[in-house]
Amino acid sequence: ARAAYRRSLELGLDPVAAAQVHYHLGIIESRIGTVEGAVEEFRTAIDLDPELVAAGLDLAAALGSIAHYTEAAAAYRQVTIEDPGNSAAWLGEATALDLAGESARAIEVLEDGWQQNPASVELLHALARLLASAEDPSVRDGERAVDLAIADAGAVREAGAHDIAPADLGRDEIAEGLGGDACAAERR
């Protein structure tokens, strides 16, 4: 499949079509475990089509998977600029910042994301959770975390469990993509 995609690039495609080809090459590289190749392909896709949000999300996840958390956060930030309604990008940026040891910035990102997406239960939940469990005691705020958790519980009841499951899945995929499981184990 890689060879076919590479041959299609020789056809002189317009930038948007070429971006799609590089994006798919990035997916292939990622699936076969060549993360550096995936990062290069995703970056090329974004250079050709900055509005290709999927490439930005996959670039950020690839960078996080090799523990380049600051770069991953920057890639997620670019997605939020292109698509401020993308809760997964806000959550990914905050997760990457937290994994990089920047809990205060992660909280700011979650607050900004929640302002942009006030109906986002996953951002509200993540903010409450980080406020309650941040490693940096100077940013921990248990009282506010409890207030947000109460609001989160109300939002969950209003949305219904069937609406929450995809949000939880997205959060888990982001954490896994960023190596969250390994980092969480290291922190213990």
VOTI-806961 format. One record per residue (C-alpha): residue in three letters; chain; x, y, z. Coordinates in nm, 4 decimals. Each point is the difference from the previous one (the first is absolute). Layout:
@code->ALA&unit->A&c1->X&c2->Y&c3->Z $
...
This chain:
@code->ALA&unit->A&c1->0.0000&c2->0.0000&c3->0.0000 $
@code->ARG&unit->A&c1->0.2857&c2->0.2377&c3->0.0762 $
@code->ALA&unit->A&c1->0.1405&c2->-0.0395&c3->-0.3478 $
@code->ALA&unit->A&c1->-0.3377&c2->0.0763&c3->-0.1592 $
@code->TYR&unit->A&c1->-0.0383&c2->0.3136&c3->0.2111 $
@code->ARG&unit->A&c1->0.3553&c2->0.1104&c3->-0.0849 $
@code->ARG&unit->A&c1->-0.0692&c2->-0.0522&c3->-0.3725 $
@code->SER&unit->A&c1->-0.3143&c2->0.2113&c3->0.0262 $
@code->LEU&unit->A&c1->0.2128&c2->0.2887&c3->0.1294 $
@code->GLU&unit->A&c1->0.1902&c2->-0.0064&c3->-0.3311 $
@code->LEU&unit->A&c1->-0.3213&c2->0.0898&c3->-0.1846 $
@code->GLY&unit->A&c1->0.0211&c2->0.3660&c3->0.0956 $
@code->LEU&unit->A&c1->-0.3004&c2->0.0065&c3->0.2314 $
@code->ASP&unit->A&c1->-0.1450&c2->0.3245&c3->0.1276 $
@code->PRO&unit->A&c1->0.1131&c2->0.0861&c3->0.3560 $
@code->VAL&unit->A&c1->-0.3200&c2->-0.1194&c3->0.1707 $
@code->ALA&unit->A&c1->0.0112&c2->-0.3380&c3->-0.1748 $
@code->ALA&unit->A&c1->0.3738&c2->-0.0333&c3->0.0681 $
@code->ALA&unit->A&c1->-0.0680&c2->0.0798&c3->0.3664 $
@code->GLN&unit->A&c1->-0.2476&c2->-0.2883&c3->0.0134 $
@code->VAL&unit->A&c1->0.2584&c2->-0.2348&c3->-0.1508 $
@code->HIS&unit->A&c1->0.2645&c2->0.1051&c3->0.2543 $
@code->TYR&unit->A&c1->-0.2562&c2->-0.0342&c3->0.2783 $
@code->HIS&unit->A&c1->-0.0752&c2->-0.3594&c3->-0.1057 $
@code->LEU&unit->A&c1->0.3715&c2->-0.0731&c3->-0.0286 $
@code->GLY&unit->A&c1->0.0314&c2->0.1272&c3->0.3576 $
@code->ILE&unit->A&c1->-0.2702&c2->-0.2388&c3->0.1132 $
@code->ILE&unit->A&c1->0.1805&c2->-0.2882&c3->-0.1699 $
@code->GLU&unit->A&c1->0.3332&c2->0.0985&c3->0.1580 $
@code->SER&unit->A&c1->-0.1688&c2->0.0265&c3->0.3389 $
@code->ARG&unit->A&c1->-0.1627&c2->-0.3423&c3->-0.0308 $
@code->ILE&unit->A&c1->0.3250&c2->-0.1721&c3->-0.0905 $
@code->GLY&unit->A&c1->0.1753&c2->0.1686&c3->0.2910 $
@code->THR&unit->A&c1->0.2110&c2->0.2521&c3->-0.1867 $
@code->VAL&unit->A&c1->-0.1051&c2->0.2942&c3->0.2145 $
@code->GLU&unit->A&c1->0.2671&c2->0.2384&c3->-0.1287 $
@code->GLY&unit->A&c1->-0.1172&c2->-0.0700&c3->-0.3566 $
@code->ALA&unit->A&c1->-0.3589&c2->0.0572&c3->0.1072 $
@code->VAL&unit->A&c1->0.0928&c2->0.3334&c3->0.1595 $
@code->GLU&unit->A&c1->0.1723&c2->0.1091&c3->-0.3210 $
@code->GLU&unit->A&c1->-0.2980&c2->-0.0986&c3->-0.2167 $
@code->PHE&unit->A&c1->-0.2533&c2->0.1684&c3->0.2308 $
@code->ARG&unit->A&c1->0.2093&c2->0.3195&c3->0.0039 $
@code->THR&unit->A&c1->0.0178&c2->-0.0017&c3->-0.3791 $
@code->ALA&unit->A&c1->-0.3761&c2->-0.0475&c3->-0.0203 $
@code->ILE&unit->A&c1->-0.0558&c2->0.2959&c3->0.2326 $
@code->ASP&unit->A&c1->0.2448&c2->0.2164&c3->-0.1957 $
@code->LEU&unit->A&c1->-0.1996&c2->-0.0729&c3->-0.3151 $
@code->ASP&unit->A&c1->-0.3426&c2->0.0394&c3->0.1631 $
@code->PRO&unit->A&c1->0.0020&c2->0.1752&c3->0.3388 $
@code->GLU&unit->A&c1->-0.3735&c2->-0.0671&c3->0.0349 $
@code->LEU&unit->A&c1->0.0492&c2->-0.3781&c3->-0.0002 $
@code->VAL&unit->A&c1->-0.0933&c2->-0.0427&c3->0.3656 $
@code->ALA&unit->A&c1->0.0340&c2->-0.3790&c3->-0.0025 $
@code->ALA&unit->A&c1->0.3688&c2->0.0321&c3->-0.0920 $
@code->GLY&unit->A&c1->0.0518&c2->0.2409&c3->0.2889 $
@code->LEU&unit->A&c1->-0.1637&c2->-0.2367&c3->0.2464 $
@code->ASP&unit->A&c1->0.2008&c2->-0.2969&c3->-0.1261 $
@code->LEU&unit->A&c1->0.3222&c2->0.2041&c3->0.0018 $
@code->ALA&unit->A&c1->-0.0608&c2->0.0940&c3->0.3624 $
@code->ALA&unit->A&c1->-0.0765&c2->-0.3600&c3->0.0979 $
@code->ALA&unit->A&c1->0.3137&c2->-0.1251&c3->-0.1793 $
@code->LEU&unit->A&c1->0.2172&c2->0.2588&c3->0.1751 $
@code->GLY&unit->A&c1->-0.1519&c2->-0.0925&c3->0.3340 $
@code->SER&unit->A&c1->0.0595&c2->-0.3689&c3->-0.0623 $
@code->ILE&unit->A&c1->0.3743&c2->0.0690&c3->-0.0112 $
@code->ALA&unit->A&c1->-0.0171&c2->0.2216&c3->0.3109 $
@code->HIS&unit->A&c1->0.0365&c2->0.3302&c3->-0.1864 $
@code->TYR&unit->A&c1->-0.2736&c2->0.1478&c3->0.2159 $
@code->THR&unit->A&c1->0.0799&c2->0.3682&c3->-0.0534 $
@code->GLU&unit->A&c1->-0.0050&c2->-0.0477&c3->-0.3777 $
@code->ALA&unit->A&c1->-0.3192&c2->-0.2039&c3->0.0293 $
@code->ALA&unit->A&c1->-0.1624&c2->0.2820&c3->0.1976 $
@code->ALA&unit->A&c1->0.1021&c2->0.2493&c3->-0.2699 $
@code->ALA&unit->A&c1->-0.1487&c2->-0.2230&c3->-0.2708 $
@code->TYR&unit->A&c1->-0.3253&c2->-0.0285&c3->0.1940 $
@code->ARG&unit->A&c1->0.0018&c2->0.3802&c3->0.0430 $
@code->GLN&unit->A&c1->0.0136&c2->0.0403&c3->-0.3780 $
@code->VAL&unit->A&c1->-0.3088&c2->-0.2199&c3->-0.0280 $
@code->THR&unit->A&c1->-0.1869&c2->0.2141&c3->0.2543 $
@code->ILE&unit->A&c1->0.0881&c2->0.3075&c3->-0.2041 $
@code->GLU&unit->A&c1->-0.1403&c2->-0.1613&c3->-0.3163 $
@code->ASP&unit->A&c1->-0.2943&c2->-0.1587&c3->0.1814 $
@code->PRO&unit->A&c1->-0.0780&c2->0.1581&c3->0.3402 $
@code->GLY&unit->A&c1->-0.2970&c2->-0.2347&c3->0.0381 $
@code->ASN&unit->A&c1->0.2235&c2->-0.3068&c3->0.0000 $
@code->SER&unit->A&c1->-0.0183&c2->-0.1135&c3->0.3631 $
@code->ALA&unit->A&c1->0.2384&c2->-0.2896&c3->-0.0680 $
@code->ALA&unit->A&c1->0.2718&c2->0.2478&c3->-0.1020 $
@code->TRP&unit->A&c1->-0.0456&c2->0.2088&c3->0.3167 $
@code->LEU&unit->A&c1->0.0080&c2->-0.3167&c3->0.2088 $
@code->GLY&unit->A&c1->0.3043&c2->-0.1307&c3->-0.1877 $
@code->GLU&unit->A&c1->0.1901&c2->0.3255&c3->0.0492 $
@code->ALA&unit->A&c1->-0.0759&c2->0.0008&c3->0.3718 $
@code->THR&unit->A&c1->0.0975&c2->-0.3660&c3->0.0345 $
@code->ALA&unit->A&c1->0.3291&c2->0.0592&c3->-0.1808 $
@code->LEU&unit->A&c1->0.0779&c2->0.3025&c3->0.2163 $
@code->ASP&unit->A&c1->-0.0802&c2->-0.1937&c3->0.3161 $
@code->LEU&unit->A&c1->0.2253&c2->-0.2858&c3->-0.1124 $
@code->ALA&unit->A&c1->0.2716&c2->0.2607&c3->-0.0652 $
@code->GLY&unit->A&c1->-0.0338&c2->0.1121&c3->0.3623 $
@code->GLU&unit->A&c1->-0.1840&c2->0.3214&c3->-0.0842 $
@code->SER&unit->A&c1->-0.3176&c2->-0.0479&c3->0.2028 $
@code->ALA&unit->A&c1->-0.0694&c2->0.3723&c3->0.0368 $
@code->ARG&unit->A&c1->0.0019&c2->0.0484&c3->-0.3768 $
@code->ALA&unit->A&c1->-0.2079&c2->-0.3164&c3->-0.0432 $
@code->ILE&unit->A&c1->-0.2647&c2->0.1446&c3->0.2314 $
@code->GLU&unit->A&c1->-0.0009&c2->0.3255&c3->-0.1991 $
@code->VAL&unit->A&c1->-0.0498&c2->-0.1950&c3->-0.3224 $
@code->LEU&unit->A&c1->-0.2883&c2->-0.1982&c3->0.1473 $
@code->GLU&unit->A&c1->-0.1612&c2->0.3211&c3->0.1239 $
@code->ASP&unit->A&c1->0.0404&c2->0.1635&c3->-0.3433 $
@code->GLY&unit->A&c1->-0.1323&c2->-0.3119&c3->-0.1703 $
@code->TRP&unit->A&c1->-0.2998&c2->-0.0145&c3->0.2296 $
@code->GLN&unit->A&c1->-0.0749&c2->0.3679&c3->-0.0719 $
@code->GLN&unit->A&c1->0.0082&c2->-0.0803&c3->-0.3724 $
@code->ASN&unit->A&c1->-0.2056&c2->-0.3175&c3->0.0506 $
@code->PRO&unit->A&c1->-0.2241&c2->0.0501&c3->0.3049 $
@code->ALA&unit->A&c1->-0.2003&c2->-0.3152&c3->-0.0780 $
@code->SER&unit->A&c1->0.3138&c2->-0.2178&c3->0.0056 $
@code->VAL&unit->A&c1->-0.0388&c2->-0.2387&c3->0.2906 $
@code->GLU&unit->A&c1->0.3406&c2->-0.1550&c3->-0.0677 $
@code->LEU&unit->A&c1->0.1773&c2->0.3367&c3->0.0376 $
@code->LEU&unit->A&c1->-0.1901&c2->0.0770&c3->0.3187 $
@code->HIS&unit->A&c1->0.0838&c2->-0.3439&c3->0.1390 $
@code->ALA&unit->A&c1->0.3676&c2->0.0300&c3->-0.0939 $
@code->LEU&unit->A&c1->0.0246&c2->0.3443&c3->0.1597 $
@code->ALA&unit->A&c1->-0.1543&c2->-0.1237&c3->0.3252 $
@code->ARG&unit->A&c1->0.2252&c2->-0.3040&c3->0.0001 $
@code->LEU&unit->A&c1->0.3175&c2->0.1996&c3->-0.0626 $
@code->LEU&unit->A&c1->-0.0871&c2->0.2591&c3->0.2630 $
@code->ALA&unit->A&c1->-0.0464&c2->-0.2832&c3->0.2497 $
@code->SER&unit->A&c1->0.3069&c2->-0.2037&c3->-0.0904 $
@code->ALA&unit->A&c1->0.2672&c2->0.2310&c3->-0.1420 $
@code->GLU&unit->A&c1->0.3460&c2->-0.0984&c3->0.1156 $
@code->ASP&unit->A&c1->0.0845&c2->0.3658&c3->0.0562 $
@code->PRO&unit->A&c1->-0.1665&c2->0.0940&c3->0.3306 $
@code->SER&unit->A&c1->-0.0015&c2->0.3676&c3->-0.0973 $
@code->VAL&unit->A&c1->-0.2580&c2->-0.0670&c3->-0.2738 $
@code->ARG&unit->A&c1->-0.2065&c2->-0.2580&c3->0.1886 $
@code->ASP&unit->A&c1->-0.3398&c2->0.1395&c3->0.0997 $
@code->GLY&unit->A&c1->-0.2142&c2->-0.2619&c3->0.1686 $
@code->GLU&unit->A&c1->-0.2924&c2->0.2320&c3->0.0717 $
@code->ARG&unit->A&c1->-0.0297&c2->0.1093&c3->-0.3614 $
@code->ALA&unit->A&c1->0.0479&c2->-0.3597&c3->-0.1153 $
@code->VAL&unit->A&c1->-0.2951&c2->-0.1078&c3->0.2138 $
@code->ASP&unit->A&c1->-0.2152&c2->0.2840&c3->-0.1377 $
@code->LEU&unit->A&c1->0.0895&c2->-0.1018&c3->-0.3559 $
@code->ALA&unit->A&c1->-0.0592&c2->-0.3675&c3->0.0774 $
@code->ILE&unit->A&c1->-0.3477&c2->0.0858&c3->0.1232 $
@code->ALA&unit->A&c1->-0.0618&c2->0.1943&c3->-0.3216 $
@code->ASP&unit->A&c1->0.1488&c2->-0.2922&c3->-0.1943 $
@code->ALA&unit->A&c1->-0.2386&c2->-0.2451&c3->0.1678 $
@code->GLY&unit->A&c1->-0.2935&c2->0.2226&c3->-0.0917 $
@code->ALA&unit->A&c1->0.1172&c2->0.0211&c3->-0.3592 $
@code->VAL&unit->A&c1->0.0393&c2->-0.3793&c3->-0.0154 $
@code->ARG&unit->A&c1->-0.3558&c2->-0.0484&c3->0.1274 $
@code->GLU&unit->A&c1->-0.1304&c2->0.2498&c3->-0.2582 $
@code->ALA&unit->A&c1->0.1956&c2->-0.1542&c3->-0.2878 $
@code->GLY&unit->A&c1->-0.0726&c2->-0.3622&c3->0.0877 $
@code->ALA&unit->A&c1->0.2553&c2->-0.2794&c3->0.0193 $
@code->HIS&unit->A&c1->-0.0214&c2->-0.0785&c3->-0.3727 $
@code->ASP&unit->A&c1->0.1308&c2->0.3483&c3->-0.0791 $
@code->ILE&unit->A&c1->0.2926&c2->-0.0243&c3->0.2406 $
@code->ALA&unit->A&c1->0.1567&c2->-0.3260&c3->-0.1149 $
@code->PRO&unit->A&c1->0.1541&c2->0.1486&c3->-0.3192 $
@code->ALA&unit->A&c1->0.1451&c2->0.2845&c3->0.2050 $
@code->ASP&unit->A&c1->0.1592&c2->-0.2446&c3->0.2406 $
@code->LEU&unit->A&c1->0.1328&c2->-0.2036&c3->-0.2924 $
@code->GLY&unit->A&c1->0.1534&c2->0.3110&c3->-0.1563 $
@code->ARG&unit->A&c1->0.1689&c2->0.0945&c3->0.3254 $
@code->ASP&unit->A&c1->0.1450&c2->-0.3506&c3->0.0392 $
@code->GLU&unit->A&c1->0.1243&c2->-0.0062&c3->-0.3604 $
@code->ILE&unit->A&c1->0.1726&c2->0.3358&c3->0.0446 $
@code->ALA&unit->A&c1->0.1677&c2->-0.1064&c3->0.3238 $
@code->GLU&unit->A&c1->0.1066&c2->-0.3304&c3->-0.1554 $
@code->GLY&unit->A&c1->0.1267&c2->0.1766&c3->-0.3133 $
@code->LEU&unit->A&c1->0.2069&c2->0.2307&c3->0.2146 $
@code->GLY&unit->A&c1->0.1449&c2->-0.2824&c3->0.2045 $
@code->GLY&unit->A&c1->-0.2168&c2->0.0925&c3->0.2957 $
@code->ASP&unit->A&c1->-0.0136&c2->-0.3528&c3->0.1365 $
@code->ALA&unit->A&c1->0.3782&c2->-0.0231&c3->0.0190 $
@code->CYS&unit->A&c1->0.0305&c2->0.3460&c3->0.1508 $
@code->ALA&unit->A&c1->-0.2720&c2->-0.0660&c3->0.2555 $
@code->ALA&unit->A&c1->0.1800&c2->-0.3159&c3->0.1040 $
@code->GLU&unit->A&c1->0.3271&c2->0.1943&c3->0.0305 $
@code->ARG&unit->A&c1->-0.1625&c2->0.2585&c3->0.2274 $
@code->ARG&unit->A&c1->-0.1241&c2->-0.2647&c3->0.2459 $
